[in-house]
């Protein structure tokens, strides 16, 4: 079990996500050179979301913490 | 800041992801009815990964914890 899985296991029991939201996190090692077109890939994932979800608002956050690059996408859907 | 963001903030400082891996997590409320084609959307996101990454192995895990449906995708890339 990865740290990624573990941290979700810990948190999801008490966690709550509003019914109108979807959250996506993408994590990679900062030194990762195996995804040369990472920005393009991320943009295409967002286009997939737009295709399936009526998006009201979208918040995209990039973070670099320690060895990990993290992209968080929070989608607020239209009811 | 969402719980989703918060839990990453806590964990990523000490966290490590191997250089050949990419992790994606998708979280939604279990009662969410705003994404009627969720399974199809997830499949399409995986197809985007396959387009940009030389995948060696992929592990997909679905979990239902409390109010949260969580999909974890762990991709091991070819070096």
N, CA and C atoms of all chains as a GROMACS GRO file, in nm:
protein
  474
    1UNK      N    1   0.085  -0.121   0.000
    1UNK     CA    2   0.000   0.000   0.000
    1UNK      C    3   0.088   0.125   0.000
    2UNK      N    4   0.061   0.213  -0.095
    2UNK     CA    5   0.138   0.337  -0.106
    2UNK      C    6   0.101   0.436   0.002
    3UNK      N    7   0.184   0.540   0.023
    3UNK     CA    8   0.148   0.647   0.117
    3UNK      C    9   0.022   0.717   0.070
    4UNK      N   10   0.006   0.722  -0.062
    4UNK     CA   11  -0.107   0.789  -0.123
    4UNK      C   12  -0.237   0.718  -0.081
    5UNK      N   13  -0.234   0.585  -0.094
    5UNK     CA   14  -0.349   0.506  -0.052
    5UNK      C   15  -0.370   0.516   0.098
    6UNK      N   16  -0.261   0.504   0.171
    6UNK     CA   17  -0.269   0.508   0.317
    6UNK      C   18  -0.332   0.635   0.369
    7UNK      N   19  -0.291   0.749   0.312
    7UNK     CA   20  -0.341   0.874   0.368
    7UNK      C   21  -0.490   0.887   0.341
    8UNK      N   22  -0.536   0.830   0.228
    8UNK     CA   23  -0.680   0.833   0.204
    8UNK      C   24  -0.754   0.741   0.300
    9UNK      N   25  -0.698   0.624   0.323
    9UNK     CA   26  -0.760   0.530   0.417
    9UNK      C   27  -0.783   0.598   0.551
   10UNK      N   28  -0.681   0.672   0.595
   10UNK     CA   29  -0.690   0.740   0.724
   10UNK      C   30  -0.800   0.845   0.724
   11UNK      N   31  -0.808   0.919   0.615
   11UNK     CA   32  -0.890   1.041   0.616
   11UNK      C   33  -1.034   1.022   0.572
   12UNK      N   34  -1.059   0.923   0.487
   12UNK     CA   35  -1.191   0.922   0.424
   12UNK      C   36  -1.304   0.883   0.519
   13UNK      N   37  -1.274   0.815   0.627
   13UNK     CA   38  -1.380   0.776   0.719
   13UNK      C   39  -1.454   0.898   0.773
   14UNK      N   40  -1.377   0.998   0.813
   14UNK     CA   41  -1.440   1.116   0.870
   14UNK      C   42  -1.458   1.227   0.766
   15UNK      N   43  -1.411   1.202   0.645
   15UNK     CA   44  -1.410   1.309   0.546
   15UNK      C   45  -1.548   1.330   0.486
   16UNK      N   46  -1.568   1.449   0.436
   16UNK     CA   47  -1.693   1.480   0.368
   16UNK      C   48  -1.663   1.562   0.243
   17UNK      N   49  -1.728   1.526   0.135
   17UNK     CA   50  -1.722   1.607   0.013
   17UNK      C   51  -1.864   1.650  -0.018
   18UNK      N   52  -1.883   1.777  -0.047
   18UNK     CA   53  -2.016   1.826  -0.082
   18UNK      C   54  -2.067   1.751  -0.205
   19UNK      N   55  -2.200   1.735  -0.212
   19UNK     CA   56  -2.259   1.654  -0.319
   19UNK      C   57  -2.236   1.712  -0.458
   20UNK      N   58  -2.207   1.842  -0.463
   20UNK     CA   59  -2.189   1.906  -0.593
   20UNK      C   60  -2.042   1.917  -0.632
   21UNK      N   61  -1.956   1.841  -0.564
   21UNK     CA   62  -1.813   1.854  -0.595
   21UNK      C   63  -1.747   1.723  -0.634
   22UNK      N   64  -1.644   1.738  -0.714
   22UNK     CA   65  -1.558   1.626  -0.747
   22UNK      C   66  -1.414   1.674  -0.730
   23UNK      N   67  -1.332   1.589  -0.674
   23UNK     CA   68  -1.193   1.629  -0.652
   23UNK      C   69  -1.099   1.528  -0.718
   24UNK      N   70  -0.999   1.582  -0.783
   24UNK     CA   71  -0.896   1.497  -0.843
   24UNK      C   72  -0.761   1.545  -0.795
   25UNK      N   73  -0.676   1.453  -0.757
   25UNK     CA   74  -0.538   1.486  -0.724
   25UNK      C   75  -0.446   1.401  -0.810
   26UNK      N   76  -0.342   1.465  -0.865
   26UNK     CA   77  -0.242   1.393  -0.943
   26UNK      C   78  -0.107   1.418  -0.877
   27UNK      N   79  -0.040   1.313  -0.837
   27UNK     CA   80   0.088   1.328  -0.768
   27UNK      C   81   0.198   1.254  -0.842
   28UNK      N   82   0.311   1.322  -0.857
   28UNK     CA   83   0.429   1.260  -0.920
   28UNK      C   84   0.554   1.304  -0.845
   29UNK      N   85   0.660   1.230  -0.863
   29UNK     CA   86   0.789   1.270  -0.811
   29UNK      C   87   0.836   1.395  -0.887
   30UNK      N   88   0.893   1.489  -0.815
   30UNK     CA   89   0.935   1.615  -0.878
   30UNK      C   90   1.038   1.593  -0.989
   31UNK      N   91   1.121   1.493  -0.973
   31UNK     CA   92   1.228   1.468  -1.071
   31UNK      C   93   1.181   1.382  -1.188
   32UNK      N   94   1.053   1.353  -1.189
   32UNK     CA   95   1.001   1.263  -1.290
   32UNK      C   96   1.026   1.316  -1.432
   33UNK      N   97   1.093   1.235  -1.511
   33UNK     CA   98   1.118   1.276  -1.649
   33UNK      C   99   1.049   1.181  -1.748
   34UNK      N  100   0.963   1.096  -1.695
   34UNK     CA  101   0.896   0.996  -1.779
   34UNK      C  102   0.766   1.049  -1.840
   35UNK      N  103   0.728   1.172  -1.803
   35UNK     CA  104   0.606   1.232  -1.859
   35UNK      C  105   0.646   1.368  -1.917
   36UNK      N  106   0.704   1.368  -2.038
   36UNK     CA  107   0.755   1.494  -2.093
   36UNK      C  108   0.644   1.596  -2.118
   37UNK      N  109   0.522   1.546  -2.148
   37UNK     CA  110   0.411   1.638  -2.178
   37UNK      C  111   0.309   1.643  -2.064
   38UNK      N  112   0.359   1.654  -1.944
   38UNK     CA  113   0.272   1.653  -1.825
   38UNK      C  114   0.164   1.760  -1.831
   39UNK      N  115   0.201   1.884  -1.870
   39UNK     CA  116   0.102   1.992  -1.872
   39UNK      C  117  -0.010   1.964  -1.971
   40UNK      N  118   0.030   1.909  -2.085
   40UNK     CA  119  -0.067   1.874  -2.188
   40UNK      C  120  -0.161   1.761  -2.138
   41UNK      N  121  -0.101   1.664  -2.070
   41UNK     CA  122  -0.181   1.553  -2.016
   41UNK      C  123  -0.282   1.605  -1.914
   42UNK      N  124  -0.237   1.695  -1.828
   42UNK     CA  125  -0.328   1.752  -1.727
   42UNK      C  126  -0.442   1.827  -1.794
   43UNK      N  127  -0.410   1.904  -1.900
   43UNK     CA  128  -0.513   1.980  -1.971
   43UNK      C  129  -0.615   1.885  -2.033
   44UNK      N  130  -0.566   1.772  -2.084
   44UNK     CA  131  -0.658   1.677  -2.148
   44UNK      C  132  -0.748   1.609  -2.045
   45UNK      N  133  -0.695   1.583  -1.928
   45UNK     CA  134  -0.778   1.526  -1.820
   45UNK      C  135  -0.890   1.625  -1.784
   46UNK      N  136  -0.857   1.752  -1.780
   46UNK     CA  137  -0.959   1.853  -1.749
   46UNK      C  138  -1.065   1.858  -1.860
   47UNK      N  139  -1.022   1.841  -1.985
   47UNK     CA  140  -1.119   1.838  -2.095
   47UNK      C  141  -1.214   1.719  -2.082
   48UNK      N  142  -1.162   1.605  -2.032
   48UNK     CA  143  -1.249   1.488  -2.008
   48UNK      C  144  -1.354   1.524  -1.902
   49UNK      N  145  -1.311   1.590  -1.795
   49UNK     CA  146  -1.406   1.631  -1.690
   49UNK      C  147  -1.516   1.719  -1.749
   50UNK      N  148  -1.474   1.814  -1.833
   50UNK     CA  149  -1.570   1.908  -1.892
   50UNK      C  150  -1.672   1.836  -1.981
   51UNK      N  151  -1.629   1.726  -2.039
   51UNK     CA  152  -1.718   1.650  -2.128
   51UNK      C  153  -1.828   1.579  -2.049
   52UNK      N  154  -1.794   1.532  -1.929
   52UNK     CA  155  -1.888   1.450  -1.853
   52UNK      C  156  -1.963   1.526  -1.744
   53UNK      N  157  -1.914   1.644  -1.709
   53UNK     CA  158  -1.971   1.716  -1.595
   53UNK      C  159  -2.010   1.857  -1.639
   54UNK      N  160  -2.128   1.903  -1.593
   54UNK     CA  161  -2.165   2.044  -1.612
   54UNK      C  162  -2.093   2.124  -1.505
   55UNK      N  163  -1.986   2.189  -1.546
   55UNK     CA  164  -1.900   2.255  -1.448
   55UNK      C  165  -1.948   2.397  -1.421
   56UNK      N  166  -1.965   2.426  -1.294
   56UNK     CA  167  -2.003   2.560  -1.251
   56UNK      C  168  -1.877   2.642  -1.224
   57UNK      N  169  -1.783   2.578  -1.160
   57UNK     CA  170  -1.656   2.645  -1.128
   57UNK      C  171  -1.548   2.539  -1.113
   58UNK      N  172  -1.425   2.578  -1.138
   58UNK     CA  173  -1.316   2.482  -1.126
   58UNK      C  174  -1.195   2.553  -1.064
   59UNK      N  175  -1.136   2.488  -0.966
   59UNK     CA  176  -1.018   2.547  -0.901
   59UNK      C  177  -0.901   2.451  -0.920
   60UNK      N  178  -0.794   2.504  -0.977
   60UNK     CA  179  -0.677   2.420  -1.003
   60UNK      C  180  -0.559   2.475  -0.925
   61UNK      N  181  -0.497   2.388  -0.851
   61UNK     CA  182  -0.385   2.432  -0.769
   61UNK      C  183  -0.265   2.341  -0.792
   62UNK      N  184  -0.151   2.403  -0.818
   62UNK     CA  185  -0.028   2.325  -0.832
   62UNK      C  186   0.057   2.347  -0.708
   63UNK      N  187   0.112   2.242  -0.654
   63UNK     CA  188   0.199   2.260  -0.539
   63UNK      C  189   0.324   2.174  -0.554
   64UNK      N  190   0.432   2.223  -0.504
   64UNK     CA  191   0.557   2.147  -0.500
   64UNK      C  192   0.597   2.136  -0.354
   65UNK      N  193   0.580   2.018  -0.301
   65UNK     CA  194   0.613   1.996  -0.161
   65UNK      C  195   0.716   1.885  -0.152
   66UNK      N  196   0.830   1.918  -0.097
   66UNK     CA  197   0.934   1.816  -0.084
   66UNK      C  198   0.965   1.756  -0.219
   67UNK      N  199   0.957   1.625  -0.229
   67UNK     CA  200   0.990   1.556  -0.354
   67UNK      C  201   0.868   1.539  -0.444
   68UNK      N  202   0.753   1.588  -0.398
   68UNK     CA  203   0.628   1.557  -0.467
   68UNK      C  204   0.568   1.680  -0.537
   69UNK      N  205   0.536   1.662  -0.666
   69UNK     CA  206   0.456   1.761  -0.739
   69UNK      C  207   0.311   1.719  -0.730
   70UNK      N  208   0.227   1.812  -0.689
   70UNK     CA  209   0.087   1.777  -0.669
   70UNK      C  210  -0.002   1.875  -0.742
   71UNK      N  211  -0.096   1.819  -0.819
   71UNK     CA  212  -0.198   1.901  -0.885
   71UNK      C  213  -0.333   1.865  -0.825
   72UNK      N  214  -0.400   1.964  -0.771
   72UNK     CA  215  -0.534   1.942  -0.715
   72UNK      C  216  -0.636   2.012  -0.804
   73UNK      N  217  -0.737   1.939  -0.846
   73UNK     CA  218  -0.845   1.996  -0.926
   73UNK      C  219  -0.975   1.979  -0.848
   74UNK      N  220  -1.037   2.090  -0.813
   74UNK     CA  221  -1.166   2.083  -0.742
   74UNK      C  222  -1.272   2.137  -0.836
   75UNK      N  223  -1.370   2.052  -0.868
   75UNK     CA  224  -1.474   2.089  -0.962
   75UNK      C  225  -1.605   2.110  -0.886
   76UNK      N  226  -1.668   2.226  -0.905
   76UNK     CA  227  -1.802   2.250  -0.851
   76UNK      C  228  -1.899   2.234  -0.968
   77UNK      N  229  -1.992   2.139  -0.952
   77UNK     CA  230  -2.082   2.106  -1.062
   77UNK      C  231  -2.212   2.186  -1.054
   78UNK      N  232  -2.274   2.201  -1.172
   78UNK     CA  233  -2.406   2.265  -1.176
   78UNK      C  234  -2.511   2.167  -1.127
   79UNK      N  235  -2.603   2.213  -1.043
   79UNK     CA  236  -2.708   2.123  -0.991
   79UNK      C  237  -2.823   2.111  -1.090
   80UNK      N  238  -0.993   2.608   0.210
   80UNK     CA  239  -0.916   2.486   0.178
   80UNK      C  240  -0.997   2.362   0.212
   81UNK      N  241  -1.010   2.272   0.118
   81UNK     CA  242  -1.088   2.151   0.139
   81UNK      C  243  -1.010   2.050   0.224
   82UNK      N  244  -1.082   1.950   0.277
   82UNK     CA  245  -1.015   1.842   0.351
   82UNK      C  246  -0.917   1.773   0.259
   83UNK      N  247  -0.954   1.765   0.130
   83UNK     CA  248  -0.872   1.698   0.030
   83UNK      C  249  -0.736   1.768   0.020
   84UNK      N  250  -0.741   1.902   0.009
   84UNK     CA  251  -0.618   1.979   0.005
   84UNK      C  252  -0.541   1.969   0.134
   85UNK      N  253  -0.616   1.978   0.244
   85UNK     CA  254  -0.550   1.974   0.375
   85UNK      C  255  -0.473   1.846   0.398
   86UNK      N  256  -0.534   1.735   0.363
   86UNK     CA  257  -0.466   1.610   0.394
   86UNK      C  258  -0.339   1.596   0.311
   87UNK      N  259  -0.340   1.652   0.190
   87UNK     CA  260  -0.217   1.649   0.111
   87UNK      C  261  -0.112   1.741   0.170
   88UNK      N  262  -0.153   1.857   0.214
   88UNK     CA  263  -0.059   1.951   0.275
   88UNK      C  264   0.014   1.885   0.391
   89UNK      N  265  -0.062   1.810   0.471
   89UNK     CA  266  -0.003   1.743   0.586
   89UNK      C  267   0.098   1.638   0.546
   90UNK      N  268   0.064   1.565   0.440
   90UNK     CA  269   0.140   1.443   0.410
   90UNK      C  270   0.256   1.464   0.315
   91UNK      N  271   0.246   1.562   0.226
   91UNK     CA  272   0.343   1.565   0.116
   91UNK      C  273   0.483   1.606   0.159
   92UNK      N  274   0.496   1.674   0.270
   92UNK     CA  275   0.629   1.714   0.316
   92UNK      C  276   0.718   1.591   0.336
   93UNK      N  277   0.662   1.490   0.400
   93UNK     CA  278   0.744   1.372   0.429
   93UNK      C  279   0.722   1.262   0.326
   94UNK      N  280   0.630   1.287   0.235
   94UNK     CA  281   0.591   1.180   0.142
   94UNK      C  282   0.695   1.161   0.033
   95UNK      N  283   0.694   1.041  -0.022
   95UNK     CA  284   0.782   1.011  -0.134
   95UNK      C  285   0.706   0.927  -0.236
   96UNK      N  286   0.720   0.964  -0.360
   96UNK     CA  287   0.667   0.881  -0.469
   96UNK      C  288   0.785   0.838  -0.553
   97UNK      N  289   0.792   0.710  -0.586
   97UNK     CA  290   0.901   0.661  -0.670
   97UNK      C  291   0.899   0.734  -0.804
   98UNK      N  292   1.018   0.752  -0.862
   98UNK     CA  293   1.031   0.831  -0.985
   98UNK      C  294   0.955   0.772  -1.103
   99UNK      N  295   0.927   0.641  -1.095
   99UNK     CA  296   0.859   0.578  -1.208
   99UNK      C  297   0.709   0.565  -1.186
  100UNK      N  298   0.656   0.643  -1.091
  100UNK     CA  299   0.513   0.629  -1.062
  100UNK      C  300   0.435   0.759  -1.072
  101UNK      N  301   0.310   0.744  -1.105
  101UNK     CA  302   0.217   0.855  -1.104
  101UNK      C  303   0.091   0.805  -1.032
  102UNK      N  304   0.037   0.891  -0.949
  102UNK     CA  305  -0.082   0.850  -0.875
  102UNK      C  306  -0.194   0.951  -0.899
  103UNK      N  307  -0.312   0.897  -0.922
  103UNK     CA  308  -0.430   0.982  -0.937
  103UNK      C  309  -0.536   0.933  -0.839
  104UNK      N  310  -0.599   1.028  -0.772
  104UNK     CA  311  -0.714   0.993  -0.688
  104UNK      C  312  -0.832   1.079  -0.731
  105UNK      N  313  -0.948   1.016  -0.742
  105UNK     CA  314  -1.072   1.088  -0.775
  105UNK      C  315  -1.170   1.062  -0.661
  106UNK      N  316  -1.216   1.169  -0.599
  106UNK     CA  317  -1.307   1.154  -0.486
  106UNK      C  318  -1.438   1.228  -0.512
  107UNK      N  319  -1.548   1.160  -0.480
  107UNK     CA  320  -1.681   1.221  -0.492
  107UNK      C  321  -1.767   1.178  -0.374
  108UNK      N  322  -1.872   1.253  -0.349
  108UNK     CA  323  -1.970   1.212  -0.250
  108UNK      C  324  -2.043   1.088  -0.301
  109UNK      N  325  -2.069   0.993  -0.213
  109UNK     CA  326  -2.132   0.867  -0.254
  109UNK      C  327  -2.270   0.888  -0.317
  110UNK      N  328  -2.340   0.988  -0.268
  110UNK     CA  329  -2.477   1.014  -0.316
  110UNK      C  330  -2.478   1.099  -0.443
  111UNK      N  331  -2.361   1.127  -0.495
  111UNK     CA  332  -2.351   1.216  -0.609
  111UNK      C  333  -2.430   1.163  -0.730
  112UNK      N  334  -2.522   1.243  -0.778
  112UNK     CA  335  -2.600   1.201  -0.895
  112UNK      C  336  -2.574   1.295  -1.013
  113UNK      N  337  -2.473   1.380  -0.998
  113UNK     CA  338  -2.445   1.479  -1.102
  113UNK      C  339  -2.349   1.426  -1.209
  114UNK      N  340  -2.301   1.304  -1.189
  114UNK     CA  341  -2.211   1.243  -1.288
  114UNK      C  342  -2.270   1.107  -1.326
  115UNK      N  343  -2.373   1.108  -1.414
  115UNK     CA  344  -2.440   0.981  -1.445
  115UNK      C  345  -2.347   0.879  -1.512
  116UNK      N  346  -2.245   0.928  -1.584
  116UNK     CA  347  -2.155   0.836  -1.654
  116UNK      C  348  -2.017   0.831  -1.590
  117UNK      N  349  -2.016   0.820  -1.459
  117UNK     CA  350  -1.890   0.822  -1.384
  117UNK      C  351  -1.791   0.715  -1.431
  118UNK      N  352  -1.841   0.590  -1.451
  118UNK     CA  353  -1.750   0.481  -1.490
  118UNK      C  354  -1.686   0.510  -1.626
  119UNK      N  355  -1.767   0.564  -1.716
  119UNK     CA  356  -1.718   0.599  -1.849
  119UNK      C  357  -1.613   0.711  -1.840
  120UNK      N  358  -1.641   0.809  -1.755
  120UNK     CA  359  -1.547   0.920  -1.736
  120UNK      C  360  -1.412   0.869  -1.681
  121UNK      N  361  -1.422   0.780  -1.584
  121UNK     CA  362  -1.299   0.723  -1.526
  121UNK      C  363  -1.220   0.648  -1.633
  122UNK      N  364  -1.291   0.570  -1.716
  122UNK     CA  365  -1.224   0.494  -1.822
  122UNK      C  366  -1.154   0.589  -1.919
  123UNK      N  367  -1.218   0.700  -1.948
  123UNK     CA  368  -1.159   0.794  -2.043
  123UNK      C  369  -1.035   0.863  -1.982
  124UNK      N  370  -1.039   0.890  -1.855
  124UNK     CA  371  -0.921   0.948  -1.788
  124UNK      C  372  -0.804   0.850  -1.799
  125UNK      N  373  -0.832   0.721  -1.781
  125UNK     CA  374  -0.726   0.620  -1.792
  125UNK      C  375  -0.671   0.614  -1.936
  126UNK      N  376  -0.760   0.631  -2.034
  126UNK     CA  377  -0.714   0.633  -2.173
  126UNK      C  378  -0.621   0.753  -2.198
  127UNK      N  379  -0.649   0.866  -2.133
  127UNK     CA  380  -0.560   0.983  -2.147
  127UNK      C  381  -0.422   0.948  -2.089
  128UNK      N  382  -0.420   0.883  -1.973
  128UNK     CA  383  -0.291   0.843  -1.915
  128UNK      C  384  -0.213   0.755  -2.012
  129UNK      N  385  -0.284   0.659  -2.071
  129UNK     CA  386  -0.218   0.564  -2.164
  129UNK      C  387  -0.159   0.635  -2.285
  130UNK      N  388  -0.222   0.746  -2.322
  130UNK     CA  389  -0.176   0.821  -2.439
  130UNK      C  390  -0.043   0.892  -2.409
  131UNK      N  391  -0.027   0.940  -2.286
  131UNK     CA  392   0.089   1.023  -2.252
  131UNK      C  393   0.200   0.947  -2.181
  132UNK      N  394   0.169   0.828  -2.129
  132UNK     CA  395   0.265   0.757  -2.047
  132UNK      C  396   0.285   0.617  -2.101
  133UNK      N  397   0.412   0.571  -2.103
  133UNK     CA  398   0.438   0.430  -2.135
  133UNK      C  399   0.413   0.350  -2.007
  134UNK      N  400   0.300   0.287  -2.004
  134UNK     CA  401   0.258   0.221  -1.880
  134UNK      C  402   0.314   0.079  -1.873
  135UNK      N  403   0.379   0.050  -1.761
  135UNK     CA  404   0.431  -0.083  -1.736
  135UNK      C  405   0.325  -0.165  -1.661
  136UNK      N  406   0.263  -0.101  -1.566
  136UNK     CA  407   0.160  -0.168  -1.486
  136UNK      C  408   0.066  -0.061  -1.431
  137UNK      N  409  -0.057  -0.099  -1.408
  137UNK     CA  410  -0.153  -0.003  -1.354
  137UNK      C  411  -0.240  -0.075  -1.250
  138UNK      N  412  -0.258  -0.011  -1.137
  138UNK     CA  413  -0.340  -0.069  -1.032
  138UNK      C  414  -0.455   0.027  -1.004
  139UNK      N  415  -0.576  -0.024  -1.015
  139UNK     CA  416  -0.694   0.060  -0.995
  139UNK      C  417  -0.771   0.004  -0.876
  140UNK      N  418  -0.802   0.092  -0.784
  140UNK     CA  419  -0.873   0.048  -0.665
  140UNK      C  420  -0.992   0.139  -0.640
  141UNK      N  421  -1.107   0.079  -0.619
  141UNK     CA  422  -1.226   0.156  -0.584
  141UNK      C  423  -1.256   0.133  -0.438
  142UNK      N  424  -1.284   0.240  -0.367
  142UNK     CA  425  -1.320   0.224  -0.228
  142UNK      C  426  -1.440   0.309  -0.193
  143UNK      N  427  -1.523   0.259  -0.106
  143UNK     CA  428  -1.634   0.335  -0.054
  143UNK      C  429  -1.616   0.345   0.096
  144UNK      N  430  -1.580   0.465   0.138
  144UNK     CA  431  -1.555   0.487   0.281
  144UNK      C  432  -1.646   0.599   0.329
  145UNK      N  433  -1.730   0.567   0.424
  145UNK     CA  434  -1.822   0.668   0.476
  145UNK      C  435  -1.902   0.729   0.364
  146UNK      N  436  -1.897   0.859   0.352
  146UNK     CA  437  -1.977   0.929   0.249
  146UNK      C  438  -1.899   0.945   0.120
  147UNK      N  439  -1.775   0.896   0.116
  147UNK     CA  440  -1.687   0.927   0.004
  147UNK      C  441  -1.660   0.804  -0.084
  148UNK      N  442  -1.681   0.820  -0.214
  148UNK     CA  443  -1.636   0.720  -0.312
  148UNK      C  444  -1.499   0.763  -0.362
  149UNK      N  445  -1.406   0.672  -0.356
  149UNK     CA  446  -1.269   0.706  -0.392
  149UNK      C  447  -1.214   0.608  -0.494
  150UNK      N  448  -1.157   0.662  -0.601
  150UNK     CA  449  -1.090   0.580  -0.701
  150UNK      C  450  -0.942   0.616  -0.698
  151UNK      N  451  -0.859   0.516  -0.674
  151UNK     CA  452  -0.714   0.538  -0.676
  151UNK      C  453  -0.654   0.467  -0.796
  152UNK      N  454  -0.577   0.541  -0.874
  152UNK     CA  455  -0.508   0.482  -0.989
  152UNK      C  456  -0.358   0.500  -0.968
  153UNK      N  457  -0.288   0.389  -0.961
  153UNK     CA  458  -0.142   0.396  -0.946
  153UNK      C  459  -0.080   0.341  -1.072
  154UNK      N  460  -0.002   0.426  -1.140
  154UNK     CA  461   0.058   0.388  -1.267
  154UNK      C  462   0.209   0.369  -1.248
  155UNK      N  463   0.258   0.252  -1.289
  155UNK     CA  464   0.403   0.229  -1.291
  155UNK      C  465   0.446   0.244  -1.437
  156UNK      N  466   0.538   0.341  -1.459
  156UNK     CA  467   0.577   0.373  -1.596
  156UNK      C  468   0.700   0.293  -1.640
  157UNK      N  469   0.712   0.275  -1.772
  157UNK     CA  470   0.833   0.211  -1.827
  157UNK      C  471   0.946   0.311  -1.824
  158UNK      N  472   1.064   0.264  -1.782
  158UNK     CA  473   1.180   0.355  -1.777
  158UNK      C  474   1.248   0.366  -1.911
   0.00000   0.00000   0.00000
